[in-house]
Amino acid sequence: MRISLLIDSPLTTLMHVMRGLDSATKRQIGAQTKRAGLPVWQEETRFRGDTRQRSRLAQSAAVGVTATNITLKAGAGPLSRTASLPELAKAIEFGNNPYVKEQVVSKRGKVFNRRRGNRFGPPTKTGNVAYPAAKDAIPRIVALWVQTAVRTIHEEIEKVN
């Protein structure tokens, strides 16, 4: 999801102001935004983790902040000894068709076909964990970003005077 800066908003003004700031102030804004935004993102994702796989996807929630961008992440790290979370994150988030056949290799090396089954739930276009959480978290995190930037810029101006 992306937010358009074509409309007149405090976020547009902030982006114009951020261009003229020194790198130390930008780093400080990023660090404070990450510290404030991470609990919001984790809360939103954990609220939606109703199965074991979805709760593991929610536990991997992380936030990345740069001078011009905030990245909400979920789906990194190990899931078990045999599967990694990035490999299964799409199926956990969006479900899958249980009737699709896939080739599987047994421990002895025999190749056979089987249906996927209902391990990940029914297919959905809107997602189960990260996408609904992002829909609710983005406005809150952007508001935090604007407030943090305004407060930090104000404190920097006060130091100069």
MARTORZA-155675 format. One record per atom (N, C-alpha, C): residue number from 1; residue in three letters; atom name; x, y, z. Coordinates in nm, 4 decimals, decimal comma. Atoms other than C-alpha are relative to their C-alpha. Layout:
# residues N
SITE seq type atom       xx       yy       zz
SITE NUM  ala   CA        X        Y        Z
...
***
This chain:
# residues 161
SITE seq type atom       xx       yy       zz
SITE   1  met    N   0,0842  -0,1170   0,0000
SITE   1  met   CA   0,0000   0,0000   0,0000
SITE   1  met    C   0,0887   0,1232   0,0000
SITE   2  arg    N  -0,0754  -0,1246   0,0076
SITE   2  arg   CA   0,1214   0,3469  -0,0772
SITE   2  arg    C  -0,0937   0,1161   0,0271
SITE   3  ile    N   0,0765  -0,1216  -0,0249
SITE   3  ile   CA   0,0077   0,6940   0,0250
SITE   3  ile    C   0,0441   0,1024  -0,1029
SITE   4  ser    N  -0,0299  -0,0991   0,1017
SITE   4  ser   CA  -0,0134   0,9556  -0,2464
SITE   4  ser    C   0,0319   0,1346   0,0645
SITE   5  leu    N  -0,0358  -0,1335  -0,0466
SITE   5  leu   CA   0,1590   1,2884  -0,1842
SITE   5  leu    C  -0,0524   0,1084  -0,0930
SITE   6  leu    N   0,0539  -0,0972   0,0939
SITE   6  leu   CA  -0,0319   1,4557  -0,4670
SITE   6  leu    C  -0,1075   0,0878   0,0637
SITE   7  ile    N   0,0997  -0,0807  -0,0679
SITE   7  ile   CA  -0,2998   1,5773  -0,2277
SITE   7  ile    C   0,0697   0,0903   0,1010
SITE   8  asp    N  -0,0573  -0,0932  -0,0957
SITE   8  asp   CA  -0,2365   1,8717   0,0033
SITE   8  asp    C  -0,0253  -0,0538   0,1406
SITE   9  ser    N   0,0143   0,0565  -0,1332
SITE   9  ser   CA  -0,1708   1,7244   0,3464
SITE   9  ser    C   0,1243   0,0327   0,0824
SITE  10  pro    N  -0,1198  -0,0207  -0,0816
SITE  10  pro   CA   0,0678   1,7551   0,6412
SITE  10  pro    C   0,1164  -0,0889  -0,0431
SITE  11  leu    N  -0,1047   0,0908   0,0455
SITE  11  leu   CA   0,2568   1,4595   0,4969
SITE  11  leu    C   0,0759   0,0587  -0,1194
SITE  12  thr    N  -0,0646  -0,0652   0,1136
SITE  12  thr   CA   0,3268   1,6503   0,1742
SITE  12  thr    C   0,0938   0,1103   0,0485
SITE  13  thr    N  -0,0823  -0,1061  -0,0566
SITE  13  thr   CA   0,4562   1,9455   0,3740
SITE  13  thr    C   0,1231  -0,0583   0,0680
SITE  14  leu    N  -0,1119   0,0648  -0,0675
SITE  14  leu   CA   0,6720   1,7137   0,5827
SITE  14  leu    C   0,1049  -0,0481  -0,1003
SITE  15  met    N  -0,0958   0,0490   0,1005
SITE  15  met   CA   0,8291   1,5581   0,2722
SITE  15  met    C   0,0819   0,1146  -0,0581
SITE  16  his    N  -0,0753  -0,1154   0,0517
SITE  16  his   CA   0,9233   1,9046   0,1425
SITE  16  his    C   0,0999   0,0506   0,1041
SITE  17  val    N  -0,0885  -0,0456  -0,1062
SITE  17  val   CA   1,0722   1,9995   0,4788
SITE  17  val    C   0,1152  -0,0983   0,0204
SITE  18  met    N  -0,1027   0,1022  -0,0229
SITE  18  met   CA   1,2614   1,6686   0,5118
SITE  18  met    C   0,1152   0,0115  -0,0995
SITE  19  arg    N  -0,1067  -0,0143   0,1005
SITE  19  arg   CA   1,4559   1,7465   0,1944
SITE  19  arg    C   0,1103   0,0936   0,0476
SITE  20  gly    N  -0,0972  -0,0991  -0,0429
SITE  20  gly   CA   1,6263   2,0406   0,3641
SITE  20  gly    C   0,0655  -0,0280   0,1336
SITE  21  leu    N  -0,0566   0,0301  -0,1311
SITE  21  leu   CA   1,7114   1,8746   0,6949
SITE  21  leu    C   0,1369  -0,0665  -0,0120
SITE  22  asp    N  -0,1296   0,0666  -0,0007
SITE  22  asp   CA   2,0579   1,7587   0,7877
SITE  22  asp    C  -0,0203  -0,1481   0,0323
SITE  23  ser    N   0,0132   0,1453  -0,0120
SITE  23  ser   CA   2,1249   1,3851   0,8027
SITE  23  ser    C  -0,0159  -0,0454   0,1451
SITE  24  ala    N   0,0129   0,0388  -0,1409
SITE  24  ala   CA   2,1548   1,3718   1,1830
SITE  24  ala    C  -0,1451   0,0126   0,0470
SITE  25  thr    N   0,1403  -0,0194  -0,0367
SITE  25  thr   CA   1,8033   1,5093   1,2256
SITE  25  thr    C  -0,0873  -0,1052  -0,0665
SITE  26  lys    N   0,0764   0,1044   0,0691
SITE  26  lys   CA   1,6681   1,2686   0,9646
SITE  26  lys    C   0,0169  -0,1359   0,0688
SITE  27  arg    N  -0,0244   0,1256  -0,0714
SITE  27  arg   CA   1,8317   0,9766   1,1472
SITE  27  arg    C  -0,0753  -0,0032   0,1325
SITE  28  gln    N   0,0706  -0,0076  -0,1277
SITE  28  gln   CA   1,6853   1,0935   1,4763
SITE  28  gln    C  -0,1505  -0,0187  -0,0198
SITE  29  ile    N   0,1424   0,0171   0,0307
SITE  29  ile   CA   1,3362   1,1194   1,3228
SITE  29  ile    C  -0,0286  -0,1457  -0,0339
SITE  30  gly    N   0,0189   0,1399   0,0369
SITE  30  gly   CA   1,3757   0,7722   1,1724
SITE  30  gly    C   0,0061  -0,0934   0,1191
SITE  31  ala    N  -0,0144   0,0867  -0,1176
SITE  31  ala   CA   1,4924   0,6147   1,4974
SITE  31  ala    C  -0,1204   0,0130   0,0927
SITE  32  gln    N   0,1153  -0,0201  -0,0886
SITE  32  gln   CA   1,2112   0,7696   1,7014
SITE  32  gln    C  -0,1279  -0,0540  -0,0621
SITE  33  thr    N   0,1182   0,0529   0,0677
SITE  33  thr   CA   0,9503   0,6765   1,4403
SITE  33  thr    C  -0,0008  -0,1520   0,0057
SITE  34  lys    N  -0,0090   0,1458  -0,0066
SITE  34  lys   CA   1,0738   0,3177   1,4322
SITE  34  lys    C  -0,0341  -0,0487   0,1404
SITE  35  arg    N   0,0266   0,0376  -0,1385
SITE  35  arg   CA   1,0650   0,2987   1,8128
SITE  35  arg    C  -0,1488   0,0129   0,0335
SITE  36  ala    N   0,1427  -0,0203  -0,0285
SITE  36  ala   CA   0,7073   0,4339   1,8218
SITE  36  ala    C  -0,0889  -0,0845  -0,0904
SITE  37  gly    N   0,0835   0,0716   0,0966
SITE  37  gly   CA   0,5783   0,2511   1,5112
SITE  37  gly    C   0,0034  -0,1511   0,0152
SITE  38  leu    N  -0,0116   0,1450  -0,0141
SITE  38  leu   CA   0,7030  -0,0995   1,5909
SITE  38  leu    C  -0,1074  -0,0600   0,0909
SITE  39  pro    N   0,1073   0,0568  -0,0828
SITE  39  pro   CA   0,4611  -0,1598   1,8818
SITE  39  pro    C  -0,1374   0,0058  -0,0661
SITE  40  val    N   0,1286  -0,0111   0,0701
SITE  40  val   CA   0,1694  -0,0381   1,6680
SITE  40  val    C  -0,0130  -0,1119  -0,1020
SITE  41  trp    N   0,0020   0,1038   0,1033
SITE  41  trp   CA   0,2588  -0,2769   1,3833
SITE  41  trp    C  -0,0100  -0,1390   0,0627
SITE  42  gln    N   0,0057   0,1299  -0,0669
SITE  42  gln   CA   0,3196  -0,5689   1,6190
SITE  42  gln    C  -0,1370  -0,0251   0,0618
SITE  43  glu    N   0,1332   0,0143  -0,0590
SITE  43  glu   CA  -0,0096  -0,5066   1,7990
SITE  43  glu    C  -0,1033  -0,0361  -0,1065
SITE  44  glu    N   0,0971   0,0257   0,1069
SITE  44  glu   CA  -0,2058  -0,5000   1,4728
SITE  44  glu    C   0,0164  -0,1397  -0,0586
SITE  45  thr    N  -0,0187   0,1334   0,0578
SITE  45  thr   CA  -0,0468  -0,8186   1,3382
SITE  45  thr    C  -0,0326  -0,1102   0,0997
SITE  46  arg    N   0,0265   0,1045  -0,1002
SITE  46  arg   CA  -0,0658  -1,0174   1,6618
SITE  46  arg    C  -0,1488  -0,0159   0,0272
SITE  47  phe    N   0,1448   0,0050  -0,0183
SITE  47  phe   CA  -0,4327  -0,9329   1,6919
SITE  47  phe    C  -0,0648  -0,0942  -0,1003
SITE  48  arg    N   0,0576   0,0810   0,1072
SITE  48  arg   CA  -0,4914  -1,1265   1,3678
SITE  48  arg    C   0,0578  -0,1411  -0,0091
SITE  49  gly    N  -0,0622   0,1319   0,0038
SITE  49  gly   CA  -0,2798  -1,4357   1,4399
SITE  49  gly    C  -0,0854  -0,1038   0,0709
SITE  50  asp    N   0,0935   0,0915  -0,0642
SITE  50  asp   CA  -0,5605  -1,6844   1,5063
SITE  50  asp    C   0,0409  -0,1473  -0,0110
SITE  51  thr    N  -0,0516   0,1364   0,0072
SITE  51  thr   CA  -0,3784  -2,0029   1,3997
SITE  51  thr    C   0,1488   0,0032   0,0337
SITE  52  arg    N  -0,1415   0,0055  -0,0364
SITE  52  arg   CA  -0,0293  -2,1223   1,4854
SITE  52  arg    C   0,0881   0,0604  -0,1087
SITE  53  gln    N  -0,0794  -0,0544   0,1111
SITE  53  gln   CA   0,1081  -2,0389   1,1398
SITE  53  gln    C  -0,0177   0,1507  -0,0106
SITE  54  arg    N   0,0251  -0,1444   0,0100
SITE  54  arg   CA  -0,0574  -1,6972   1,1314
SITE  54  arg    C   0,0606   0,0753   0,1173
SITE  55  ser    N  -0,0622  -0,0679  -0,1135
SITE  55  ser   CA   0,0656  -1,6149   1,4807
SITE  55  ser    C   0,1516   0,0060  -0,0184
SITE  56  arg    N  -0,1439  -0,0045   0,0292
SITE  56  arg   CA   0,4203  -1,7066   1,3693
SITE  56  arg    C   0,0305   0,1078  -0,1028
SITE  57  leu    N  -0,0147  -0,1080   0,0976
SITE  57  leu   CA   0,3785  -1,4753   1,0714
SITE  57  leu    C  -0,0104   0,1347   0,0703
SITE  58  ala    N   0,0183  -0,1255  -0,0737
SITE  58  ala   CA   0,2581  -1,2031   1,3091
SITE  58  ala    C   0,1193   0,0300   0,0904
SITE  59  gln    N  -0,1147  -0,0207  -0,0886
SITE  59  gln   CA   0,5550  -1,2548   1,5438
SITE  59  gln    C   0,1209   0,0540  -0,0749
SITE  60  ser    N  -0,1145  -0,0464   0,0780
SITE  60  ser   CA   0,7941  -1,1731   1,2605
SITE  60  ser    C  -0,0150   0,1455  -0,0447
SITE  61  ala    N   0,0258  -0,1392   0,0400
SITE  61  ala   CA   0,6547  -0,8176   1,2287
SITE  61  ala    C   0,1185   0,0890   0,0342
SITE  62  ala    N  -0,1106  -0,0938  -0,0194
SITE  62  ala   CA   0,9233  -0,5514   1,1860
SITE  62  ala    C  -0,0304   0,1276  -0,0779
SITE  63  val    N   0,0200  -0,1298   0,0653
SITE  63  val   CA   0,9388  -0,1859   1,0816
SITE  63  val    C   0,1359   0,0526  -0,0434
SITE  64  gly    N  -0,1194  -0,0653   0,0500
SITE  64  gly   CA   1,2001  -0,0175   0,8645
SITE  64  gly    C  -0,0339   0,1440  -0,0345
SITE  65  val    N   0,0274  -0,1419   0,0236
SITE  65  val   CA   1,2244   0,3627   0,8454
SITE  65  val    C   0,1210   0,0635  -0,0665
SITE  66  thr    N  -0,1018  -0,0827   0,0639
SITE  66  thr   CA   1,4229   0,5804   0,6054
SITE  66  thr    C  -0,0489   0,1438   0,0030
SITE  67  ala    N   0,0390  -0,1404  -0,0003
SITE  67  ala   CA   1,4083   0,9539   0,5445
SITE  67  ala    C  -0,1295   0,0230  -0,0775
SITE  68  thr    N   0,1183  -0,0227   0,0840
SITE  68  thr   CA   1,1313   0,9146   0,2859
SITE  68  thr    C  -0,0975  -0,1160  -0,0015
SITE  69  asn    N   0,0824   0,1186   0,0127
SITE  69  asn   CA   0,9763   0,5756   0,3511
SITE  69  asn    C  -0,0092  -0,0748   0,1326
SITE  70  ile    N   0,0175   0,0923  -0,1125
SITE  70  ile   CA   0,8347   0,3468   0,6186
SITE  70  ile    C  -0,0398  -0,1334  -0,0598
SITE  71  thr    N   0,0273   0,1328   0,0519
SITE  71  thr   CA   0,8383  -0,0259   0,5435
SITE  71  thr    C  -0,0498  -0,0886   0,1130
SITE  72  leu    N   0,0558   0,0944  -0,0965
SITE  72  leu   CA   0,6138  -0,2654   0,7352
SITE  72  leu    C   0,0290  -0,1395  -0,0522
SITE  73  lys    N  -0,0440   0,1317   0,0450
SITE  73  lys   CA   0,7534  -0,6194   0,7190
SITE  73  lys    C  -0,0635  -0,1091   0,0854
SITE  74  ala    N   0,0441   0,1202  -0,0711
SITE  74  ala   CA   0,6221  -0,9624   0,8134
SITE  74  ala    C   0,0349  -0,1193  -0,0880
SITE  75  gly    N  -0,0265   0,1210   0,0769
SITE  75  gly   CA   0,7261  -1,3110   0,7103
SITE  75  gly    C   0,1465  -0,0327  -0,0163
SITE  76  ala    N  -0,1413   0,0345   0,0086
SITE  76  ala   CA   1,0984  -1,3437   0,7814
SITE  76  ala    C   0,0364  -0,0943   0,1132
SITE  77  gly    N  -0,0495   0,0876  -0,1044
SITE  77  gly   CA   1,2849  -1,6066   0,9783
SITE  77  gly    C  -0,0452  -0,1439  -0,0174
SITE  78  pro    N   0,0359   0,1418   0,0119
SITE  78  pro   CA   1,2524  -1,9808   1,0347
SITE  78  pro    C  -0,1394  -0,0281   0,0548
SITE  79  leu    N   0,1295   0,0463  -0,0489
SITE  79  leu   CA   0,9158  -2,1499   1,0773
SITE  79  leu    C   0,0177  -0,1314   0,0752
SITE  80  ser    N  -0,0341   0,1264  -0,0644
SITE  80  ser   CA   1,0476  -2,4963   1,1606
SITE  80  ser    C   0,1366  -0,0424  -0,0531
SITE  81  arg    N  -0,1308   0,0456   0,0485
SITE  81  arg   CA   1,3575  -2,7035   1,0951
SITE  81  arg    C  -0,0019  -0,0284  -0,1494
SITE  82  thr    N   0,0079   0,0381   0,1406
SITE  82  thr   CA   1,2321  -2,8018   0,7512
SITE  82  thr    C  -0,0533   0,1090  -0,0906
SITE  83  ala    N   0,0612  -0,1037   0,0832
SITE  83  ala   CA   1,0493  -2,4894   0,6310
SITE  83  ala    C   0,0376   0,1381   0,0507
SITE  84  ser    N  -0,0258  -0,1379  -0,0395
SITE  84  ser   CA   1,1358  -2,1227   0,6279
SITE  84  ser    C  -0,1276   0,0811  -0,0191
SITE  85  leu    N   0,1204  -0,0826   0,0048
SITE  85  leu   CA   0,8719  -1,8601   0,6852
SITE  85  leu    C  -0,0150   0,0742  -0,1330
SITE  86  pro    N   0,0184  -0,0668   0,1292
SITE  86  pro   CA   0,9463  -1,6653   0,3627
SITE  86  pro    C  -0,0556  -0,0912  -0,1098
SITE  87  glu    N   0,0518   0,0922   0,1007
SITE  87  glu   CA   0,8719  -1,9788   0,1580
SITE  87  glu    C  -0,1508  -0,0199   0,0129
SITE  88  leu    N   0,1412   0,0282  -0,0244
SITE  88  leu   CA   0,5300  -2,0227   0,3173
SITE  88  leu    C  -0,0828   0,1245   0,0298
SITE  89  ala    N   0,0708  -0,1216  -0,0404
SITE  89  ala   CA   0,4394  -1,6604   0,3943
SITE  89  ala    C  -0,1168   0,0327  -0,0926
SITE  90  lys    N   0,1078  -0,0307   0,0934
SITE  90  lys   CA   0,2326  -1,6144   0,0777
SITE  90  lys    C  -0,1191  -0,0925   0,0236
SITE  91  ala    N   0,1091   0,0947  -0,0240
SITE  91  ala   CA   0,0298  -1,9297   0,1450
SITE  91  ala    C  -0,0677   0,0272   0,1337
SITE  92  ile    N   0,0588  -0,0301  -0,1307
SITE  92  ile   CA  -0,0201  -1,8368   0,5109
SITE  92  ile    C  -0,0859   0,1256  -0,0087
SITE  93  glu    N   0,0724  -0,1269   0,0096
SITE  93  glu   CA  -0,1281  -1,4835   0,4220
SITE  93  glu    C  -0,1245  -0,0100  -0,0882
SITE  94  phe    N   0,1099  -0,0008   0,0978
SITE  94  phe   CA  -0,3498  -1,5568   0,1215
SITE  94  phe    C  -0,0720  -0,1340  -0,0135
SITE  95  gly    N   0,0629   0,1308   0,0112
SITE  95  gly   CA  -0,4444  -1,9231   0,1730
SITE  95  gly    C   0,0407  -0,0674  -0,1300
SITE  96  asn    N  -0,0266   0,0647   0,1277
SITE  96  asn   CA  -0,4360  -2,1715  -0,1132
SITE  96  asn    C  -0,1147  -0,0937  -0,0350
SITE  97  asn    N   0,1031   0,0909   0,0480
SITE  97  asn   CA  -0,6528  -2,4006  -0,3192
SITE  97  asn    C   0,0347  -0,1407   0,0472
SITE  98  pro    N  -0,0351   0,1314  -0,0551
SITE  98  pro   CA  -0,6689  -2,7354  -0,1358
SITE  98  pro    C  -0,0025  -0,1122  -0,1022
SITE  99  tyr    N   0,0135   0,1064   0,0990
SITE  99  tyr   CA  -0,7406  -2,9315  -0,4555
SITE  99  tyr    C   0,1128  -0,0031  -0,1029
SITE 100  val    N  -0,1129  -0,0027   0,0923
SITE 100  val   CA  -0,4240  -2,8349  -0,6460
SITE 100  val    C   0,0954  -0,1127   0,0357
SITE 101  lys    N  -0,0921   0,1114  -0,0241
SITE 101  lys   CA  -0,1899  -3,1314  -0,6882
SITE 101  lys    C   0,1432   0,0499  -0,0111
SITE 102  glu    N  -0,1414  -0,0350   0,0030
SITE 102  glu   CA   0,1795  -3,1010  -0,6166
SITE 102  glu    C   0,0832  -0,1261   0,0125
SITE 103  gln    N  -0,0897   0,1149  -0,0071
SITE 103  gln   CA   0,4731  -3,3363  -0,6514
SITE 103  gln    C   0,0793   0,0059   0,1298
SITE 104  val    N  -0,0708   0,0100  -0,1272
SITE 104  val   CA   0,6318  -3,4544  -0,3282
SITE 104  val    C   0,0973  -0,1172  -0,0094
SITE 105  val    N  -0,0995   0,1065  -0,0021
SITE 105  val   CA   0,9440  -3,6628  -0,2746
SITE 105  val    C   0,0034  -0,0584   0,1412
SITE 106  ser    N  -0,0010   0,0661  -0,1309
SITE 106  ser   CA   0,9325  -3,9182   0,0072
SITE 106  ser    C   0,1418  -0,0093   0,0536
SITE 107  lys    N  -0,1323   0,0155  -0,0606
SITE 107  lys   CA   1,2202  -3,9902   0,2450
SITE 107  lys    C   0,0860  -0,0989  -0,0778
SITE 108  arg    N  -0,0748   0,1012   0,0768
SITE 108  arg   CA   1,3174  -4,2870   0,0293
SITE 108  arg    C   0,0249   0,0428  -0,1445
SITE 109  gly    N  -0,0273  -0,0509   0,1331
SITE 109  gly   CA   1,3213  -4,0766  -0,2873
SITE 109  gly    C  -0,1092  -0,0238  -0,1021
SITE 110  lys    N   0,1086   0,0253   0,0933
SITE 110  lys   CA   0,9916  -4,1840  -0,4430
SITE 110  lys    C  -0,0792   0,1290  -0,0220
SITE 111  val    N   0,0762  -0,1196   0,0361
SITE 111  val   CA   0,8094  -3,9055  -0,6277
SITE 111  val    C  -0,1460  -0,0393  -0,0173
SITE 112  phe    N   0,1435   0,0254   0,0161
SITE 112  phe   CA   0,4317  -3,8950  -0,5968
SITE 112  phe    C  -0,0761   0,1312   0,0080
SITE 113  asn    N   0,0854  -0,1192  -0,0011
SITE 113  asn   CA   0,1462  -3,6478  -0,6368
SITE 113  asn    C  -0,0975  -0,0077   0,1166
SITE 114  arg    N   0,1028  -0,0073  -0,1029
SITE 114  arg   CA  -0,0825  -3,5327  -0,3584
SITE 114  arg    C  -0,0655   0,1372  -0,0051
SITE 115  arg    N   0,0682  -0,1283  -0,0085
SITE 115  arg   CA  -0,3344  -3,2586  -0,2964
SITE 115  arg    C   0,0602   0,0819   0,1139
SITE 116  arg    N  -0,0556  -0,0867  -0,1033
SITE 116  arg   CA  -0,2238  -2,9597  -0,0932
SITE 116  arg    C  -0,0743  -0,0119   0,1322
SITE 117  gly    N   0,0779   0,0080  -0,1234
SITE 117  gly   CA  -0,5051  -2,9973   0,1568
SITE 117  gly    C  -0,0340   0,1388   0,0526
SITE 118  asn    N   0,0498  -0,1252  -0,0550
SITE 118  asn   CA  -0,6472  -2,7298   0,3802
SITE 118  asn    C   0,0905   0,0533   0,1117
SITE 119  arg    N  -0,0937  -0,0456  -0,1035
SITE 119  arg   CA  -0,3332  -2,6460   0,5786
SITE 119  arg    C  -0,0017   0,1505   0,0200
SITE 120  phe    N  -0,0132  -0,1453  -0,0060
SITE 120  phe   CA  -0,3417  -2,2755   0,4970
SITE 120  phe    C  -0,1335   0,0726  -0,0069
SITE 121  gly    N   0,1308  -0,0639   0,0064
SITE 121  gly   CA  -0,7137  -2,2107   0,4819
SITE 121  gly    C  -0,0401   0,0303  -0,1427
SITE 122  pro    N   0,0484  -0,0282   0,1347
SITE 122  pro   CA  -0,9246  -2,1043   0,1862
SITE 122  pro    C   0,0692   0,1221  -0,0603
SITE 123  pro    N  -0,0631  -0,1155   0,0650
SITE 123  pro   CA  -0,7883  -1,8593  -0,0723
SITE 123  pro    C  -0,0764   0,1284   0,0283
SITE 124  thr    N   0,0598  -0,1309  -0,0202
SITE 124  thr   CA  -0,8507  -1,4915  -0,0047
SITE 124  thr    C   0,0863   0,1055  -0,0669
SITE 125  lys    N  -0,0750  -0,1064   0,0678
SITE 125  lys   CA  -0,7513  -1,1807  -0,2000
SITE 125  lys    C   0,0447   0,1084   0,0972
SITE 126  thr    N  -0,0287  -0,1095  -0,0921
SITE 126  thr   CA  -0,7476  -0,9493   0,1017
SITE 126  thr    C   0,1012  -0,0355   0,1075
SITE 127  gly    N  -0,0992   0,0401  -0,0983
SITE 127  gly   CA  -0,5031  -1,1492   0,3146
SITE 127  gly    C  -0,0624  -0,0342   0,1338
SITE 128  asn    N   0,0467   0,0425  -0,1311
SITE 128  asn   CA  -0,5309  -1,2842   0,6663
SITE 128  asn    C   0,0658   0,0742   0,1152
SITE 129  val    N  -0,0725  -0,0598  -0,1120
SITE 129  val   CA  -0,2651  -1,1147   0,8793
SITE 129  val    C   0,0567   0,1367  -0,0380
SITE 130  ala    N  -0,0752  -0,1224   0,0268
SITE 130  ala   CA  -0,0327  -0,8530   0,7277
SITE 130  ala    C  -0,0810   0,1050  -0,0759
SITE 131  tyr    N   0,0728  -0,0986   0,0797
SITE 131  tyr   CA  -0,2611  -0,6890   0,4715
SITE 131  tyr    C  -0,1108   0,0691   0,0795
SITE 132  pro    N   0,0981  -0,0698  -0,0828
SITE 132  pro   CA  -0,5554  -0,6235   0,7073
SITE 132  pro    C   0,0660   0,0829   0,1111
SITE 133  ala    N  -0,0705  -0,0755  -0,1034
SITE 133  ala   CA  -0,3075  -0,5165   0,9764
SITE 133  ala    C   0,0580   0,1286  -0,0577
SITE 134  ala    N  -0,0561  -0,1191   0,0641
SITE 134  ala   CA  -0,1391  -0,2757   0,7331
SITE 134  ala    C  -0,1088   0,1034  -0,0263
SITE 135  lys    N   0,1110  -0,0919   0,0267
SITE 135  lys   CA  -0,4752  -0,1269   0,6400
SITE 135  lys    C  -0,0350   0,0825   0,1243
SITE 136  asp    N   0,0312  -0,0702  -0,1237
SITE 136  asp   CA  -0,5341  -0,0368   1,0058
SITE 136  asp    C   0,1199   0,0738   0,0590
SITE 137  ala    N  -0,1189  -0,0582  -0,0633
SITE 137  ala   CA  -0,1749   0,0440   1,1060
SITE 137  ala    C   0,0579   0,1185  -0,0757
SITE 138  ile    N  -0,0635  -0,1062   0,0795
SITE 138  ile   CA  -0,0668   0,2711   0,8197
SITE 138  ile    C  -0,0444   0,1399   0,0427
SITE 139  pro    N   0,0365  -0,1354  -0,0433
SITE 139  pro   CA  -0,2772   0,5746   0,9208
SITE 139  pro    C   0,0574   0,0359   0,1374
SITE 140  arg    N  -0,0541  -0,0268  -0,1337
SITE 140  arg   CA  -0,1622   0,5415   1,2830
SITE 140  arg    C   0,1499   0,0272  -0,0057
SITE 141  ile    N  -0,1454  -0,0163   0,0069
SITE 141  ile   CA   0,2058   0,5053   1,1922
SITE 141  ile    C   0,0375   0,1278  -0,0735
SITE 142  val    N  -0,0276  -0,1250   0,0722
SITE 142  val   CA   0,1978   0,7928   0,9421
SITE 142  val    C  -0,0259   0,1194   0,0915
SITE 143  ala    N   0,0266  -0,1085  -0,0945
SITE 143  ala   CA   0,0378   1,0152   1,2072
SITE 143  ala    C   0,1131   0,0112   0,1024
SITE 144  leu    N  -0,1147  -0,0016  -0,0914
SITE 144  leu   CA   0,3150   0,9129   1,4486
SITE 144  leu    C   0,1236   0,0597  -0,0663
SITE 145  trp    N  -0,1155  -0,0512   0,0735
SITE 145  trp   CA   0,5742   0,9894   1,1817
SITE 145  trp    C  -0,0052   0,1524  -0,0104
SITE 146  val    N   0,0149  -0,1453   0,0130
SITE 146  val   CA   0,4389   1,3408   1,1230
SITE 146  val    C   0,0205   0,0665   0,1361
SITE 147  gln    N  -0,0136  -0,0586  -0,1336
SITE 147  gln   CA   0,4112   1,4122   1,4977
SITE 147  gln    C   0,1453  -0,0053   0,0479
SITE 148  thr    N  -0,1387   0,0147  -0,0420
SITE 148  thr   CA   0,7608   1,2799   1,5645
SITE 148  thr    C   0,0902   0,0971  -0,0748
SITE 149  ala    N  -0,0821  -0,0908   0,0796
SITE 149  ala   CA   0,9117   1,4815   1,2801
SITE 149  ala    C  -0,0210   0,1452   0,0429
SITE 150  val    N   0,0271  -0,1382  -0,0417
SITE 150  val   CA   0,7399   1,8037   1,3867
SITE 150  val    C   0,0643   0,0276   0,1356
SITE 151  arg    N  -0,0586  -0,0176  -0,1327
SITE 151  arg   CA   0,8481   1,7538   1,7482
SITE 151  arg    C   0,1526   0,0076  -0,0088
SITE 152  thr    N  -0,1458   0,0016   0,0122
SITE 152  thr   CA   1,2081   1,6722   1,6482
SITE 152  thr    C   0,0509   0,1270  -0,0667
SITE 153  ile    N  -0,0408  -0,1240   0,0681
SITE 153  ile   CA   1,2338   1,9676   1,4093
SITE 153  ile    C  -0,0151   0,1181   0,0940
SITE 154  his    N   0,0204  -0,1080  -0,0975
SITE 154  his   CA   1,0902   2,1966   1,6777
SITE 154  his    C   0,1117   0,0006   0,1044
SITE 155  glu    N  -0,1085   0,0086  -0,0983
SITE 155  glu   CA   1,3491   2,0709   1,9299
SITE 155  glu    C   0,1306   0,0453  -0,0612
SITE 156  glu    N  -0,1230  -0,0448   0,0666
SITE 156  glu   CA   1,6285   2,1310   1,6770
SITE 156  glu    C   0,0016   0,1516  -0,0161
SITE 157  ile    N   0,0083  -0,1460   0,0122
SITE 157  ile   CA   1,5067   2,4866   1,6183
SITE 157  ile    C   0,0250   0,0657   0,1356
SITE 158  glu    N  -0,0194  -0,0530  -0,1333
SITE 158  glu   CA   1,4986   2,5461   1,9944
SITE 158  glu    C   0,1472  -0,0049   0,0400
SITE 159  lys    N  -0,1435   0,0106  -0,0314
SITE 159  lys   CA   1,8613   2,4276   2,0230
SITE 159  lys    C   0,0782   0,1114  -0,0669
SITE 160  val    N  -0,0703  -0,1028   0,0757
SITE 160  val   CA   1,9714   2,6773   1,7594
SITE 160  val    C  -0,0217   0,1355   0,0639
SITE 161  asn    N   0,0307  -0,1306  -0,0596
SITE 161  asn   CA   1,7973   2,9690   1,9274
SITE 161  asn    C   0,0493   0,0009   0,1398
***
